[in-house]
Amino acid sequence: VVALAAAGLVLDGWPKTFFVLPEPERRPAPPGIVARLDLPLTLDVDAQALYQQTFEEIPLYNGFSGYGAPHLYPMRELLLAGDARILQALTSRGAVGVVIDHHFDEKGQHRQFVAAYPGARLHESHATWSSYVLPAGQAGDLLPDRAGQPVPIKSLDAFPSPPHTPRALDGNLRTRWSGGVQRAAADFTIELEQAGRVAQVVAALGEFMTDFPIRLRVSVSPDGSQWEIVHDGDTMLHAYYAAVRYPREIPLVIPVDRDNVRFIRLQQMGWGKHDWSIAEIQVRR
């Protein structure tokens, strides 16, 4: 019975036709680079990038596997937005070779974006692909790392979900306070035990790697009535650096650099398809 059942399973699952795809054309990276980036970032291009990388000993910024690295999502969003800051970040360690698949770049938007980067040089151009060299940028990171000592927090308040704010102080990166899907304004207010100098606010995403705020406004106050805005902008690049530096925590570091601060208010002002989440919050002096 076992033999018959096994034979039946084999016959039922045996494919009638084996599809063998032709070997993809070789798309070598330009020489003299420290890393390679294949565009656009799609599953097909990522898989092809990994195949191409097997022929050369050059690190790859994107690829295909069963694991999605935390930095890939903000990197992809910055590239899709045509934000040159991500190219500055990628070239901060040395020259980068960019290989672009024309089939997935029919309108040439990625080629225009890369070619417009200061110092970019076209290396090869073919009917189906092109390669560029981006020169090494300024050494070091574009955004600061977390630093300083934590400041004691007295209380937290938020809208929406004020009862869930303690999750941002429970030391567990698997729990979170959430402001909901970023289609409405939300805020998160921190009260310190006493007024003093604040250098940074650090909001960790933890396991919620896609939930950085599209546009974040950070304001500070000595008394909770008079507020000064210290940051107003996107946090995609912050999320990229956070994921590269600390992939388990993904701490977004927002500089404050103000004295006599007792209250800190974070407001989500943008529109996006993911929640705004805070797994852990810290204030540092």
One Martini backbone bead per residue (centre of mass of N, CA, C, O) as a GRO file, in nm:
protein
  285
    1VAL     BB    1   0.059   0.062  -0.022
    2VAL     BB    2   0.296   0.256   0.006
    3ALA     BB    3   0.408   0.215  -0.280
    4LEU     BB    4   0.153   0.308  -0.431
    5ALA     BB    5   0.132   0.589  -0.305
    6ALA     BB    6   0.410   0.688  -0.397
    7ALA     BB    7   0.364   0.646  -0.700
    8GLY     BB    8   0.121   0.836  -0.722
    9LEU     BB    9   0.265   1.095  -0.635
   10VAL     BB   10   0.478   1.097  -0.857
   11LEU     BB   11   0.285   1.095  -1.103
   12ASP     BB   12   0.120   1.350  -1.021
   13GLY     BB   13   0.396   1.544  -0.992
   14TRP     BB   14   0.492   1.494  -1.272
   15PRO     BB   15   0.616   1.659  -1.522
   16LYS     BB   16   0.568   1.689  -1.866
   17THR     BB   17   0.739   1.964  -1.860
   18PHE     BB   18   1.054   2.112  -1.912
   19PHE     BB   19   1.169   2.432  -1.835
   20VAL     BB   20   1.426   2.600  -2.024
   21LEU     BB   21   1.608   2.866  -1.984
   22PRO     BB   22   1.792   3.093  -2.102
   23GLU     BB   23   2.075   3.245  -2.075
   24PRO     BB   24   2.161   3.523  -1.961
   25GLU     BB   25   2.297   3.797  -2.028
   26ARG     BB   26   2.577   3.962  -1.992
   27ARG     BB   27   2.630   4.214  -1.710
   28PRO     BB   28   2.879   4.386  -1.642
   29ALA     BB   29   3.052   4.556  -1.435
   30PRO     BB   30   3.228   4.805  -1.377
   31PRO     BB   31   3.527   4.906  -1.317
   32GLY     BB   32   3.639   5.028  -1.005
   33ILE     BB   33   3.437   4.920  -0.785
   34VAL     BB   34   3.256   4.851  -0.468
   35ALA     BB   35   2.963   4.842  -0.609
   36ARG     BB   36   2.633   4.716  -0.697
   37LEU     BB   37   2.347   4.835  -0.904
   38ASP     BB   38   2.019   4.729  -0.986
   39LEU     BB   39   1.786   4.845  -1.237
   40PRO     BB   40   1.511   4.813  -1.119
   41LEU     BB   41   1.338   4.731  -0.818
   42THR     BB   42   1.277   4.403  -0.882
   43LEU     BB   43   1.241   4.073  -0.877
   44ASP     BB   44   1.369   4.021  -1.153
   45VAL     BB   45   1.620   4.203  -1.121
   46ASP     BB   46   1.723   4.080  -0.857
   47ALA     BB   47   1.772   3.796  -0.974
   48GLN     BB   48   1.967   3.886  -1.200
   49ALA     BB   49   2.176   4.021  -1.016
   50LEU     BB   50   2.261   3.761  -0.870
   51TYR     BB   51   2.359   3.614  -1.119
   52GLN     BB   52   2.573   3.823  -1.212
   53GLN     BB   53   2.740   3.818  -0.937
   54THR     BB   54   2.870   3.526  -0.980
   55PHE     BB   55   3.101   3.655  -1.191
   56GLU     BB   56   3.170   3.858  -0.945
   57GLU     BB   57   3.366   4.034  -0.685
   58ILE     BB   58   3.089   4.214  -0.609
   59PRO     BB   59   2.903   4.390  -0.433
   60LEU     BB   60   2.544   4.394  -0.355
   61TYR     BB   61   2.260   4.594  -0.304
   62ASN     BB   62   2.090   4.385  -0.472
   63GLY     BB   63   1.852   4.101  -0.444
   64PHE     BB   64   1.774   3.743  -0.413
   65SER     BB   65   1.569   3.602  -0.149
   66GLY     BB   66   1.418   3.485   0.154
   67TYR     BB   67   1.538   3.774   0.245
   68GLY     BB   68   1.442   4.093   0.374
   69ALA     BB   69   1.607   4.354   0.409
   70PRO     BB   70   1.545   4.645   0.587
   71HIS     BB   71   1.682   4.854   0.370
   72LEU     BB   72   1.520   4.804   0.101
   73TYR     BB   73   1.266   4.975   0.128
   74PRO     BB   74   1.384   5.266   0.153
   75MET     BB   75   1.562   5.241  -0.098
   76ARG     BB   76   1.331   5.200  -0.300
   77GLU     BB   77   1.173   5.462  -0.238
   78LEU     BB   78   1.401   5.660  -0.313
   79LEU     BB   79   1.437   5.563  -0.606
   80LEU     BB   80   1.140   5.608  -0.700
   81ALA     BB   81   1.162   5.925  -0.616
   82GLY     BB   82   1.439   6.044  -0.713
   83ASP     BB   83   1.652   6.043  -0.468
   84ALA     BB   84   1.985   6.146  -0.441
   85ARG     BB   85   2.060   6.064  -0.146
   86ILE     BB   86   2.101   5.758  -0.200
   87LEU     BB   87   2.350   5.792  -0.382
   88GLN     BB   88   2.523   5.922  -0.168
   89ALA     BB   89   2.515   5.683   0.026
   90LEU     BB   90   2.626   5.458  -0.172
   91THR     BB   91   2.903   5.644  -0.238
   92SER     BB   92   3.051   5.678   0.051
   93ARG     BB   93   3.253   5.408  -0.010
   94GLY     BB   94   3.237   5.453  -0.329
   95ALA     BB   95   3.221   5.347  -0.626
   96VAL     BB   96   2.934   5.290  -0.847
   97GLY     BB   97   2.758   5.041  -1.019
   98VAL     BB   98   2.505   5.081  -1.277
   99VAL     BB   99   2.243   4.858  -1.380
  100ILE     BB  100   2.008   4.880  -1.657
  101ASP     BB  101   1.690   4.771  -1.742
  102HIS     BB  102   1.500   4.844  -2.020
  103HIS     BB  103   1.237   4.679  -1.989
  104PHE     BB  104   1.190   4.829  -1.688
  105ASP     BB  105   1.278   5.119  -1.860
  106GLU     BB  106   1.103   5.247  -2.099
  107LYS     BB  107   1.120   5.573  -2.021
  108GLY     BB  108   1.409   5.632  -1.877
  109GLN     BB  109   1.410   5.726  -1.570
  110HIS     BB  110   1.661   5.586  -1.448
  111ARG     BB  111   1.866   5.698  -1.647
  112GLN     BB  112   1.817   5.997  -1.584
  113PHE     BB  113   1.876   5.986  -1.284
  114VAL     BB  114   2.169   5.879  -1.300
  115ALA     BB  115   2.287   6.083  -1.515
  116ALA     BB  116   2.228   6.341  -1.315
  117TYR     BB  117   2.450   6.269  -1.149
  118PRO     BB  118   2.725   6.385  -1.024
  119GLY     BB  119   2.970   6.235  -1.238
  120ALA     BB  120   2.831   6.063  -1.424
  121ARG     BB  121   2.906   5.756  -1.624
  122LEU     BB  122   2.897   5.610  -1.922
  123HIS     BB  123   2.994   5.279  -2.008
  124GLU     BB  124   2.735   5.121  -2.126
  125SER     BB  125   2.542   5.052  -2.440
  126HIS     BB  126   2.236   4.884  -2.505
  127ALA     BB  127   1.937   4.756  -2.594
  128THR     BB  128   1.886   4.620  -2.282
  129TRP     BB  129   2.140   4.785  -2.152
  130SER     BB  130   2.304   4.975  -1.885
  131SER     BB  131   2.604   5.152  -1.768
  132TYR     BB  132   2.731   5.305  -1.464
  133VAL     BB  133   2.933   5.562  -1.301
  134LEU     BB  134   2.969   5.648  -0.963
  135PRO     BB  135   3.119   5.852  -0.773
  136ALA     BB  136   3.276   5.915  -0.508
  137GLY     BB  137   3.191   6.038  -0.215
  138GLN     BB  138   3.147   6.136   0.083
  139ALA     BB  139   3.273   6.047   0.356
  140GLY     BB  140   3.047   5.898   0.523
  141ASP     BB  141   2.763   6.000   0.675
  142LEU     BB  142   2.467   6.194   0.636
  143LEU     BB  143   2.371   6.078   0.913
  144PRO     BB  144   2.336   6.052   1.232
  145ASP     BB  145   2.402   5.889   1.505
  146ARG     BB  146   2.357   5.769   1.791
  147ALA     BB  147   2.377   5.961   2.104
  148GLY     BB  148   2.431   5.960   2.419
  149GLN     BB  149   2.203   5.996   2.687
  150PRO     BB  150   1.940   5.904   2.844
  151VAL     BB  151   1.622   6.040   2.919
  152PRO     BB  152   1.388   6.077   3.139
  153ILE     BB  153   1.052   5.961   3.132
  154LYS     BB  154   0.732   6.041   3.245
  155SER     BB  155   0.542   6.066   2.974
  156LEU     BB  156   0.268   5.965   2.752
  157ASP     BB  157   0.111   6.080   2.444
  158ALA     BB  158  -0.176   6.026   2.212
  159PHE     BB  159  -0.286   6.041   1.855
  160PRO     BB  160  -0.387   5.773   1.867
  161SER     BB  161  -0.380   5.539   2.118
  162PRO     BB  162  -0.302   5.609   2.429
  163PRO     BB  163  -0.294   5.317   2.575
  164HIS     BB  164  -0.027   5.226   2.385
  165THR     BB  165   0.232   5.389   2.478
  166PRO     BB  166   0.386   5.182   2.673
  167ARG     BB  167   0.510   5.012   2.434
  168ALA     BB  168   0.750   5.237   2.392
  169LEU     BB  169   0.874   5.128   2.707
  170ASP     BB  170   0.907   4.787   2.723
  171GLY     BB  171   1.163   4.663   2.548
  172ASN     BB  172   0.981   4.572   2.291
  173LEU     BB  173   1.011   4.519   1.938
  174ARG     BB  174   0.708   4.369   1.907
  175THR     BB  175   0.595   4.629   2.004
  176ARG     BB  176   0.341   4.904   1.969
  177TRP     BB  177   0.278   5.215   1.855
  178SER     BB  178  -0.009   5.342   1.664
  179GLY     BB  179  -0.135   5.580   1.409
  180GLY     BB  180  -0.183   5.437   1.165
  181VAL     BB  181  -0.262   5.502   0.872
  182GLN     BB  182  -0.118   5.746   0.646
  183ARG     BB  183  -0.429   5.942   0.627
  184ALA     BB  184  -0.368   6.088   0.903
  185ALA     BB  185  -0.324   6.260   1.163
  186ALA     BB  186  -0.055   6.229   1.413
  187ASP     BB  187   0.043   6.196   1.768
  188PHE     BB  188   0.346   6.227   1.991
  189THR     BB  189   0.401   6.274   2.343
  190ILE     BB  190   0.669   6.400   2.547
  191GLU     BB  191   0.755   6.378   2.896
  192LEU     BB  192   0.979   6.498   3.105
  193GLU     BB  193   1.099   6.518   3.421
  194GLN     BB  194   1.293   6.749   3.303
  195ALA     BB  195   1.436   7.018   3.206
  196GLY     BB  196   1.659   7.025   2.909
  197ARG     BB  197   1.881   6.881   2.720
  198VAL     BB  198   1.838   6.798   2.362
  199ALA     BB  199   1.967   6.604   2.091
  200GLN     BB  200   1.762   6.345   2.069
  201VAL     BB  201   1.538   6.142   1.881
  202VAL     BB  202   1.447   5.786   1.925
  203ALA     BB  203   1.273   5.582   1.682
  204ALA     BB  204   1.184   5.259   1.686
  205LEU     BB  205   1.071   4.992   1.469
  206GLY     BB  206   1.177   4.715   1.447
  207GLU     BB  207   0.953   4.498   1.292
  208PHE     BB  208   0.840   4.785   1.154
  209MET     BB  209   1.004   4.873   0.874
  210THR     BB  210   0.759   5.040   0.707
  211ASP     BB  211   0.673   5.260   0.965
  212PHE     BB  212   0.762   5.524   0.863
  213PRO     BB  213   0.738   5.853   0.832
  214ILE     BB  214   0.678   6.053   0.566
  215ARG     BB  215   0.606   6.303   0.767
  216LEU     BB  216   0.796   6.483   1.015
  217ARG     BB  217   0.711   6.660   1.315
  218VAL     BB  218   0.923   6.842   1.543
  219SER     BB  219   0.856   6.955   1.877
  220VAL     BB  220   0.933   7.200   2.134
  221SER     BB  221   0.901   7.247   2.505
  222PRO     BB  222   0.896   7.388   2.834
  223ASP     BB  223   0.542   7.387   2.890
  224GLY     BB  224   0.319   7.300   2.648
  225SER     BB  225   0.258   7.590   2.477
  226GLN     BB  226   0.541   7.650   2.355
  227TRP     BB  227   0.656   7.602   2.015
  228GLU     BB  228   0.932   7.434   1.838
  229ILE     BB  229   1.058   7.368   1.534
  230VAL     BB  230   1.317   7.105   1.441
  231HIS     BB  231   1.137   6.921   1.240
  232ASP     BB  232   1.051   6.892   0.869
  233GLY     BB  233   1.013   6.570   0.724
  234ASP     BB  234   1.141   6.308   0.605
  235THR     BB  235   1.244   5.937   0.687
  236MET     BB  236   1.382   5.750   0.474
  237LEU     BB  237   1.687   5.791   0.529
  238HIS     BB  238   1.675   5.719   0.825
  239ALA     BB  239   1.580   5.425   0.774
  240TYR     BB  240   1.821   5.331   0.615
  241TYR     BB  241   2.043   5.381   0.830
  242ALA     BB  242   1.912   5.220   1.057
  243ALA     BB  243   1.913   4.941   0.904
  244VAL     BB  244   2.221   4.926   0.859
  245ARG     BB  245   2.318   4.961   1.159
  246TYR     BB  246   2.021   4.841   1.300
  247PRO     BB  247   1.827   4.582   1.195
  248ARG     BB  248   1.660   4.520   1.465
  249GLU     BB  249   1.574   4.826   1.545
  250ILE     BB  250   1.554   5.082   1.371
  251PRO     BB  251   1.670   5.386   1.451
  252LEU     BB  252   1.538   5.695   1.447
  253VAL     BB  253   1.732   5.993   1.399
  254ILE     BB  254   1.649   6.307   1.560
  255PRO     BB  255   1.750   6.611   1.566
  256VAL     BB  256   1.757   6.891   1.809
  257ASP     BB  257   1.938   7.089   1.979
  258ARG     BB  258   1.814   7.172   2.281
  259ASP     BB  259   1.713   7.375   2.537
  260ASN     BB  260   1.474   7.359   2.766
  261VAL     BB  261   1.330   7.063   2.759
  262ARG     BB  262   1.004   6.889   2.825
  263PHE     BB  263   0.865   6.878   2.539
  264ILE     BB  264   0.768   6.631   2.280
  265ARG     BB  265   0.648   6.649   1.937
  266LEU     BB  266   0.504   6.408   1.720
  267GLN     BB  267   0.415   6.445   1.365
  268GLN     BB  268   0.206   6.311   1.123
  269MET     BB  269   0.187   6.463   0.773
  270GLY     BB  270   0.146   6.231   0.577
  271TRP     BB  271   0.124   5.997   0.291
  272GLY     BB  272   0.043   5.642   0.319
  273LYS     BB  273   0.033   5.269   0.330
  274HIS     BB  274   0.139   5.282   0.620
  275ASP     BB  275   0.210   5.283   0.922
  276TRP     BB  276   0.272   5.445   1.230
  277SER     BB  277   0.555   5.341   1.424
  278ILE     BB  278   0.647   5.263   1.778
  279ALA     BB  279   0.847   5.055   1.965
  280GLU     BB  280   1.074   5.271   2.060
  281ILE     BB  281   1.166   5.533   2.293
  282GLN     BB  282   1.405   5.812   2.285
  283VAL     BB  283   1.596   6.040   2.485
  284ARG     BB  284   1.883   6.255   2.417
  285ARG     BB  285   2.182   6.445   2.542
   0.00000   0.00000   0.00000
